[in-house]
């Protein structure tokens, strides 16, 4: 039997009743209740017990435990003892590797969590920054329009005052002075762009007008690019990239210098942004009570100031080519009575509600369209009619 390089580090000598009792309990567990001195252990049994002692790092506290260890050593060869030591070292190394792997995985998880958190914060802040930029640029455009209008009003007031001061004057032929010779130019020269929009149109010829719904956040410029309804989906008035995009007038619409062409529907598209910009609040019109308080829509084109009143709201969608359904986004030409009747019937049959306003043949309608997740490729649509001046 082996008797070299013995490891007695697992026991401590000296008599102590508590220590002896402790060691006897451990020995009983290791030998499954059989007292080691009553029968001779086999080499295999001794090796298994010794492996368990080393694996679990069992510490004996009395001479009784020391004697038990000696008994084990006497029943093992040096090769068995070394094999146990190698097996325990391998097991301990695997434990260390697992602990190290767990630490690494925890570190990776923490790093990924931090990256995700930082990315989320950046995305949220980036969205907020984009919204702030959109609102800031819109406000600047509004201020520029207001400034032009204010200057025009001041000019008109000044001219009227001068005319009143000259009212008592007479012309060289003795006739009363009418003042018509010095009246200010109209806000809209005949066949021209509205004065308040002239600067914006000069900066960007894609500018088509301004949409405003009093009492809501919707108060934005409307863009229209020839042959392309997608260009301003992710661009602002300055044609800079902007996730909010712009409100888009369908390029198929005709806004002539004589005002909106008769017998057509004007269609304006806008993103349903969660932050409420663009058409993000158009969904409020799903409630008829909200519509009743916000029936009026102002859409001033380049050449004409127009007021519309809501007629109906409906849920629709983008249809496949082979589907035989009503496509509101293609219902632009209603110049014939047949086309108008088809449009009117489909609006009334698909509406989630209607108002007291009605449409008749010859009316011009304004259609506001935005995405809605009530179904795939769903759309929420608001229909309003142009009011007579």
Order of alpha helices (4+ residues) and beta strands (2+ residues): alpha-alpha-alpha-alpha-alpha-beta-beta-beta-beta-beta-beta-alpha-beta-beta-alpha-beta-beta-beta
